[in-house]
Amino acid sequence: MKVTRQPGTWLYPVPPVLVSCQNGGSANIITLAWAGVACSDPVIISLGIRPERYSYAIIKESGGFVVNMPMASQVAMVDTCGTLSGRDHDKFAVCGFTALPGKFGTAPLIAECPVNIECSVTEIISLGSHHLFLGKVLGIQYDETYAVNGRLDLPATDPMIYGFGNYYRLGELLGRHGESRR
C-alpha cells in the first residue's frame, strides 16, 4: 500500500555542492543541494537559492558563480558552509579552503574540490521560497590527479549525495547509459 504525503523535497538524492561567489571584496561559499543540470546545449546549471541568503545578492550582482564538487571526505566542510553565514564568517578560512582564480573571472575556485564549474548567470526566476539561478557553463576545471586516460574518474573523486537532511557517500556502479539496449 502506498502512503500519500504533502508536497515536499522528495527528489532524491541530489549532489551537495559548494558554490563560490565574489563581488568585489571577499569571496563566499554557500552549500546548496538544490543544484542540477538544466540544459545540455548550451550547458546550463540551475541553482535554487533563497533570497535572504548572503550569497544570493553576491551572485545576482556579480553575475557569476563557481559550482565546486566536494568529496565525501569533506562532508564536515560542506556542512559548515551550509550552517554558517558569510555575513559573519570567512568560510574559506574556517574550512581551510584555498581560493584559486578561475579562468573566466566569475569567482574563485575551491582548490581542494576535484571539479570546479565556472558559470555566468543568464536568468533568475522567482519560484517562491527560492529563486532559480540559471548559469551558462563557461568552463570546467578538474584536478588531473582524478583523471585516468585523460578522463575524470568519478569514483576517485569520492562523490557524495544528499537526501532528507543526510549526506551519503556515492555507491557502486550499476550500469552504463544505453547498456540495456545492447
C-alpha positions as CSV (number, residue, x, y, z in Angstrom):
1,M,0.0,0.0,0.0
2,K,1.3,3.5,-0.9
3,V,1.3,6.3,1.6
4,T,0.3,9.8,0.5
5,R,2.3,12.8,1.7
6,Q,2.0,16.5,1.3
7,P,4.3,18.0,-1.3
8,G,7.9,18.1,-0.2
9,T,11.5,18.0,-1.5
10,W,11.4,14.3,-2.3
11,L,13.5,14.3,-5.4
12,Y,16.5,12.4,-4.0
13,P,19.4,12.0,-3.9
14,V,20.9,15.3,-5.1
15,P,24.6,16.4,-5.1
16,P,25.5,18.8,-2.3
17,V,27.7,21.4,-4.0
18,L,29.9,24.3,-2.7
19,V,29.1,27.4,-4.7
20,S,31.7,30.1,-4.5
21,C,31.0,33.7,-5.4
22,Q,32.6,37.1,-5.1
23,N,31.5,40.7,-5.8
24,G,34.4,43.0,-5.3
25,G,35.6,42.2,-1.7
26,S,35.9,38.9,0.0
27,A,34.7,35.7,-1.5
28,N,32.0,33.5,0.0
29,I,30.8,29.9,-0.2
30,I,27.3,28.6,0.0
31,T,26.3,24.9,0.3
32,L,23.4,24.0,-1.9
33,A,21.6,20.8,-2.6
34,W,19.1,22.3,-5.0
35,A,21.5,22.3,-8.0
36,G,21.5,20.4,-11.2
37,V,21.9,20.3,-15.0
38,A,19.1,22.2,-16.7
39,C,20.2,22.0,-20.3
40,S,22.9,20.3,-22.3
41,D,23.2,22.7,-25.3
42,P,24.1,25.2,-24.2
43,V,25.2,23.7,-20.9
44,I,23.2,25.4,-18.2
45,I,23.3,24.7,-14.5
46,S,20.5,25.6,-12.2
47,L,20.7,26.7,-8.5
48,G,17.8,27.2,-6.1
49,I,18.8,29.9,-3.6
50,R,16.7,31.7,-1.0
51,P,16.7,35.5,-1.5
52,E,17.7,36.1,2.2
53,R,20.9,34.1,1.8
54,Y,24.1,36.2,1.9
55,S,25.3,34.6,-1.4
56,Y,22.1,35.4,-3.2
57,A,22.9,39.2,-3.6
58,I,26.5,38.5,-4.4
59,I,25.7,36.1,-7.2
60,K,22.9,38.4,-8.5
61,E,25.1,41.5,-8.5
62,S,28.3,39.8,-9.8
63,G,26.6,37.7,-12.5
64,G,28.7,34.7,-11.9
65,F,29.5,31.7,-9.6
66,V,31.5,28.5,-9.5
67,V,30.0,25.2,-8.7
68,N,32.7,23.2,-6.8
69,M,32.1,19.5,-6.4
70,P,33.3,18.4,-2.9
71,M,34.4,14.9,-1.9
72,A,32.6,12.8,0.7
73,S,35.7,13.1,2.9
74,Q,34.9,16.9,3.0
75,V,31.5,16.4,4.5
76,A,32.3,18.5,7.6
77,M,33.3,21.5,5.5
78,V,30.2,21.1,3.3
79,D,28.0,21.1,6.3
80,T,29.9,24.0,7.9
81,C,29.5,26.1,4.7
82,G,25.8,25.3,4.9
83,T,25.3,26.3,8.5
84,L,27.5,29.4,8.9
85,S,26.6,32.7,7.2
86,G,29.2,34.6,5.1
87,R,27.9,37.8,6.7
88,D,29.7,36.7,9.9
89,H,32.4,34.2,8.8
90,D,35.1,33.8,6.2
91,K,34.2,30.3,5.1
92,F,37.4,29.9,3.1
93,A,39.4,30.5,6.3
94,V,37.1,28.5,8.6
95,C,37.3,25.4,6.3
96,G,40.9,25.8,5.3
97,F,40.0,26.1,1.7
98,T,42.3,27.7,-0.9
99,A,40.8,30.2,-3.3
100,L,42.2,29.9,-6.8
101,P,41.4,32.4,-9.6
102,G,39.2,30.9,-12.3
103,K,39.9,31.1,-16.0
104,F,36.8,33.3,-16.6
105,G,36.9,35.6,-13.5
106,T,33.4,34.7,-12.3
107,A,34.5,33.8,-8.8
108,P,37.3,31.8,-7.1
109,L,37.6,28.1,-7.4
110,I,38.0,25.9,-4.3
111,A,41.3,24.2,-4.9
112,E,40.5,21.3,-2.6
113,C,37.5,20.3,-4.7
114,P,38.3,17.9,-7.5
115,V,35.9,19.6,-10.0
116,N,35.1,23.3,-10.5
117,I,32.5,24.6,-12.9
118,E,32.5,28.3,-13.8
119,C,29.2,29.8,-14.7
120,S,27.7,33.2,-15.7
121,V,24.1,34.0,-14.7
122,T,21.7,34.0,-17.7
123,E,18.4,34.3,-15.8
124,I,16.9,34.4,-12.4
125,I,13.4,33.1,-11.9
126,S,11.3,33.8,-8.8
127,L,9.7,30.5,-7.7
128,G,8.5,31.1,-4.2
129,S,10.8,30.4,-1.2
130,H,13.7,30.0,-3.7
131,H,14.8,31.8,-6.8
132,L,16.2,29.7,-9.7
133,F,19.5,30.9,-11.0
134,L,20.4,29.6,-14.4
135,G,24.1,29.7,-15.2
136,K,25.7,29.1,-18.5
137,V,28.8,26.9,-18.1
138,L,31.9,28.9,-19.3
139,G,34.4,26.2,-18.4
140,I,35.3,23.2,-16.2
141,Q,38.5,22.6,-14.4
142,Y,39.4,19.4,-12.7
143,D,42.4,18.1,-10.8
144,E,44.4,15.8,-13.1
145,T,45.0,13.6,-10.0
146,Y,41.5,12.3,-10.6
147,A,41.9,11.5,-14.3
148,V,42.5,8.2,-16.0
149,N,43.5,8.2,-19.6
150,G,42.6,11.9,-19.8
151,R,39.1,11.5,-18.4
152,L,37.7,12.2,-15.0
153,D,37.5,9.0,-12.9
154,L,34.3,9.7,-10.9
155,P,34.9,7.1,-8.2
156,A,38.3,8.6,-7.5
157,T,36.6,12.0,-6.7
158,D,34.8,10.4,-3.7
159,P,31.5,11.9,-4.6
160,M,28.7,12.4,-2.1
161,I,24.9,12.7,-2.3
162,Y,22.3,14.3,0.0
163,G,18.7,13.4,0.8
164,F,16.3,14.0,3.7
165,G,18.9,16.1,5.7
166,N,21.6,13.4,5.4
167,Y,24.9,13.1,3.5
168,Y,25.9,9.8,1.9
169,R,28.9,8.5,0.0
170,L,28.0,7.5,-3.6
171,G,28.0,3.8,-4.0
172,E,28.7,1.2,-6.6
173,L,28.5,1.4,-10.4
174,L,25.2,-0.3,-11.6
175,G,25.5,0.1,-15.3
176,R,26.2,2.5,-18.2
177,H,23.8,4.6,-20.2
178,G,22.4,2.7,-23.2
179,E,23.8,-0.6,-21.9
180,S,20.3,-2.1,-21.5
181,R,19.6,-1.6,-25.2
182,R,22.7,-3.6,-26.5
